[in-house]
Amino acid sequence: MEINYLYERYLANPSIETDSRKIKKGDIFFALKGPNFNGNLYAQQALADGAAYCIVDEETGFSDERIIQVNDSLETLQALAKKHREQFSIPFIAITGSNGKTTTKELIHAVLSARYKTYTTVGNLNNHIGIPLTILKVKPDAEMAVVEMGANHQKEIEGYCRYTLPTHGLITNCGKAHLEGFGGEEGVRKGKGELFDFLRKNNGSAFIYKDYDYLVEMSKGISSVITYGTTDADITGEEIIHQEASELLQVKITKGAAIGEIKTQLVGGYNLPNVLAAVCIGKTFQVDDIRIKESLENYIPSNSRSQLIEKDGNKIILDAYNANPSSMKAAVENFAQMPGTKKVLILGGMMELGTESIPEHAALVNLISQHEWHNIVLVGKDYLNLPAHFIHFLNVNEASHWYREQHLTDAQVLIKGSRSMQMEKVLDGVS
């Protein structure tokens, strides 16, 4: 099947759906397959529910001119995304990294949207299905596109670049995340660095956090490099520490923009690089300083990402969307430095660490032990041989029951863990 033929149908029906339960009239349904599902089985129902076409890669057992059979539905979806991407000559900014991808993407989107019609990844649809869907949602009026790329093994980012064709790229950091798939920290750098490899070969531009020497090294050979950081960069800034302590990050831009102080709604100094990245990209694309400041100050995190929740006089930091050794260390150390004398840690397990899981959880326990806490609650099977004053539960339901029974007031609480731990459920039933 010619991709041009399918693209003509897409232009007439520019709405793609991969979940047969969400079909709307006029959608093109791509029947994808996985270990526990086979979209081909639902092609007939998708047509009955209003799909304009169904893209399948198996015999469906019935004849309909709206059924288009291909060799591989997923590869066809990606090829269609590439065809669509090739119609644009606008900046496509790709973002990857171990920590902070989604927050950085959201901040950049907020800043660029102050001047340009900007499309971006919805939520964290940043994989081999989500990225092509993101590209196919970019409409003809687009002036900017920001695409988040997640990865847990090498050659993944390289594959995404083939159909995203980024003109600009940013790696937030390379930490201890997905160690099992990447094969260690060096593997993480190699895998994330595939974005820079693409930019290097295609005369693209890279935004570099200059405080991280390894990112400077990884970016060598890229024709255009724009830097941000705390010192010696095109855009520099620092965290403001006021005497009247606050949980929310405040940033002072010290070079490259006449913005002054930015009072964000983000928790934690570890978000400083994310804010500076957004300022850097905003300035690169000539967004007004005032609009950059307003965009960053008005951005409110959601979806359990560094959210500050106040209940019963308690200040709860809910950061339960993801966790790995690097982000957990940053969160714990930041929380230890925050104001408050009644601090409660409720931490879930860190996933996808492979053989490093037990030692990395042990290292986290050692870090926690270096500070004073009101309570320490750890959740998950990888926390072993804990000190007597640590509270341990195997699942989040037990932790939620414990939390409700405490009736805490005037406390400071950090809740964090990997997505699969669903640590936000600790707050279930808490009004």
N, C-alpha and C positions, 0 to 999 in steps of 0.2 A: 504494500500500500504506500502510495506517495504521501509524504508528510504534508505537501502542499495541498493535497485534496482534503486532508483532515483540517488543515489550518483554515481553509475557506469555510468549513462547517463551524469551526470555532469562532471565526469572526462574526458569523451570523448568530451564534449562540455562545457568547463569551462567559459562560458560567460552568465551571468544572466541579463535579462532585465525585468523591470516592466512597462515600458511605450511602448505601442504598436506602437507609432509613431516613435520610435527609433530603431526598430528591424533591426539587421544585420544578415547576413547569418550565421547560426550555433548557434544563441542565444537560450537559454531556456527562454521562456516567462512565467512569473508568473502572472496570472490574479488576481490582487488584487481588493478589493472593498472599497469604501469609501462613504461618504454622497452624493457626487456628481458625482461618476463615478463607473463603473462596468467593470473591465477588461475582464470578461467572454464574453462580447459581441464582443470582438475584437480578439478572439482566431483564428477564421478562417482566418482573414486578416493577423494575425501575421504569420501563416503558409505560406500563399501566399507570404509574404515578406521575407521568408527565415528562419523562426524559425525552429530549429531542433525538439523541443518539446514545448507543451503548458501545463502548470499546471493549471487546472481549478477546481472550487468547485461548479459548477452548470452544468446542462445539456446544451450542446451547440447546440443541434438540428442537428448535423451531426456526421458521424462516420469517425474516422481517427486514425490509430494506434499511431500517434504522439501526440494525446490528452491523457493526464494522469489526471484522475479525482481523487481529494482528498476531505477530509472532510472540510478542511480550507486551502486556498492557503497561507495565511500569516503564520500560524503556521507551515506549511510544509517548507516554506522558512527559518524560524528560526531553525527548526529541521535540515535542510540541512546544515545550517551554523554551527550548533553545531557539526555535524558529521565531517565537514571539519576541524573545529577547533581542534577536537580530534586527528587529524593526525599529529599535530605539538607538539614538545617539546621545542619550543623557548619561550623567554619572550613575554608575551602579556601584554602591559602596558595600563591600562584604566585610562582615565582622565575625571573628571567631576568637577562641581563647578558652582557658580552663575555668575561669571565674569571671562573672560580671558581664557576660555577653548580652544578655537580655536587657539589663539595666542600661548599659551603654547604648544599645540599639534604640531603646525608648527615648533616652535623653537626646541622642543625635536626631532622631525623628522629630522630636518636639522642637528642637532648634531650627532644623531645616524647614519645617512646616510653617515657621513664622514668615518665610519669604517665598517658598516654592511649593508647588503641588507635589507632595512626597508620598510615596507608597513604601510600605515596610512589612516585614514578617509579622503576622498576627500571633500574639502570645509567644510560644517557643516552637512553632512549626518549622524546625530548623534541620530536618533530616532529608533523606532521599525522596520522600513524598512531599513533605511540607515546603521544601524550597521550590520545586517546580510549580506547586500550587500558588506560592507567593508570586512568582514571576508572571504566571498566567492571570493574576488579579491586577497587574499593572495596566492601567487604562491609557488610551492615546493622549490624554491631557497631562501625563506624568512629566515632571521636570527633574525629579530625583527619585532614586530607589535605594533603599537600605535593606540588605539581606543578611539575616543571621545564619551562621553555619555551625551546627553542632557536629561533633565527631567523637567516636570512641575507638577508632583504629586507623592505621595508616592507609593512605590512598583514598580515603573518604573525601577529604577536602578537595583533593585533586579532581575527583569525579564531579563534585559540585561545580567547580570552576568551569568545567567543559560546557555547561549549559547556562551558567549564570554570567560568564564572561565579565567579571568585575573590572572596572576601570580604576577603582581605589580599594584599599584594604586596610584593615586594622586588626591586630592581634592584641587582645586585652592583656594577656599574660600566659605563661606556660607553667602550670603548677602540677600538683599531685592529683590528677583527675583521670579516671578511666585507665588506671595503670595496667589493669589486666589486659585490655585490648591493645593499648599502645606499646606495652612491653617496657615500662619504666619511664622515668622522667625524660631521658634523651629521646625516647620514642615519641613522647608528647610533643617535644619541640620539632621533631622531624615532621610529624603529622600536621601540626598546626602551621608549620612553615611551608606547607604545600601551597597556601594562599600567596605567600611572598614569592614562591617559585613561579607561579602563574604571572604575577605582576612583573617580575623581573624579565620574563620572556616576552611580555606583551606591552612593554613600555608603560606600565601602570604606575600609580602613585601609592605610597604607603604612609600611614600615620603611625608614628612610633612614640611610645612612652619612654623617654630617654633615661629615666631612672633605672630601667632594667637593661643592663649591659648586654644581656643575651638577645634582646630584641634589636638593639643597635647592630650587633653582629649578624643576626639573621637577615637584616634588611640590606646588607651590603650588596651592591650591584643593581639595586633598583634605581631607575633613572630619576625618580622624583620622590624625595622623602621629606615629610613635614613632621616636626617634632613638638611634643608637649611634655611637661614634667615639672618638677619643683625648682630646678635650676638649669641653666645652660640649654634652653630649648626655645623654639619659636614662640610658644605660649607657655608661660610659667604661672604657677599659683601655689598656694599653701593653705592648709587648714587653719582656720582662726580658732584659737582657744580663748574663750572669754572667762573672766572670773565668775560670772554667773553661768554656771555649767548648764549645758544643753545636750540632749541626746541627738539632736539633729545637726547634720554637717553644715558648717558655714565655710565658705571658700573665699579667699582674696586672690584676685588675678593680679600678678605682679609684673607681667610683661606681655606685650602682644595685643592687648585689648584694653580699652578704657571702660572696664566694667565695674571695677572696685569689688565690693563684697557681694557675694551671692548667698542668700539664705535658703538652702534647699530643704526639701521635705524628706530627705534620705537620712537613714540612721548609719552612723559609722564613718570613721576616717578612711576606711578601706574603699569608700566610694569616691575619694578624691580623684584618682586617675580617670574614672568614668566621667566625672564632671569636666575635667580638663580636656578630655577627648572631644566632648561635645562642643566646648568653646573653640577648640582648635579647628574642628571641621566647619563650625559656623563661620569663623573668620576666613577660612580658606575659600568658602563659597559666598563671602561678602554679605553675610547676614548682619544687620545693624547690631551694635553692642547692646543697646537697650532691649532689643527683641531677644537677644541671646539670654540676657539676665532674666527677663520676664518669663521666658520659656522654661528655664531651669528652675526658677523659684515656684512656678505653678505646677510643675510635674509632681504628681502624687503617686508613689509606688503602690502596686496592687498585687494580687495573685500570690500572697504570702512571701513577697520579696522585700526584706528589710522594712516591713511595715511597723509603725509605732501605733500601738493600740492602748488606750487608757480605759481601764475598768476598775471600779471600786477603789480608786486611788492608786491602783497598780499601773505601772508602765511596762507594757509587754512588747518586746521586740519579736515579731514573728518573721522568721527567715527560713521557712520550711520548704522552699522550692528545690533546693539542691544543697549538697554538702560533699566536700572532699577534704583531705588533710589540709590543703592550703587555705581554703575558705573557712574551715572550722577554726583553724589557728587564728586567723585574722579576726573572726567574730568573737572568739573567747577573749583574746587580748584586748580588743576594743571595748567589750562589755566590762572587763575588769577595770578599765580606766574611766568608765562613765561614772557620773554622780550616783550616790545611793549607798545605803548601809544594809539593805535587806535584799541581797541579790540571789536569785534562784536560777540555776542552770537546768534546763531540760533538753537533753541532747539525744538525738536518735543516731542510728548506725550510719556508716558511710559505705556506699555500695561500689561495686565494680573495681575493687582493689586487688582481687586475686590473692596471690600468696602473701601480699603485703598487708592484707586486711588486719590480721591479729597484731602485728607489730605497730601498725599505724594507729590502731585504736588504743594500744598500750601507751604510745607516745602522747596521744591526746589526754589520757588519764594523768600522765605525768605533768603535762602542761597545766591541767586543771588544778592539780595538787599544789601548784606554786602560788595560788591565790586564795584569799578568804572568801567563802560563800555561805549564805544562809542555808541553802539546800543544794544538793547535787543529785540530779536524777538522770540516769543513763538508760537508754532503751535499745534493746537489740542483743542478738546472740554473740556478737563479736567482742563485747566487753567482758573480759575475764579477770579473775583474781583481783577484784576491786577492794580498795581500802574499806574499812568497816563503816565509815561515816557516809559512804556513797550509797544511794538508793538505786536499785537495779530492777528493771522490769523487762520482760521479754517482748512485750508488744505495747502499742500506743494506747490501747483500751485500758490497760492496767494503769498506765501513767495518767490518763485522763481521769480515772476514778480517784487516784491519789490527789491530783490537783484540786478536784472539786471538794475533797474532804478537808483540805487545808484552810479554806476560807481566808485566803491571803488578803491583806490590806497594806497599803503603803509599801509595796514590794516592787522590785525591778526584776523582770523575768525575761530570760532569753530562751526561745524555743527554736531549735534548728535541727535539721537532719536531711538525709537524702529523700528525694521525691517519693520513692517507693515506701518509705516509712510513714508517710502521711502524718507528720507531726502536728499539723494544724488541728488534728482531731483531739489534741490535748485540751483544746478550748471548747469542745463539744459540750453543750449543756450549761456553759457558763454564760449567764445573761449579762 
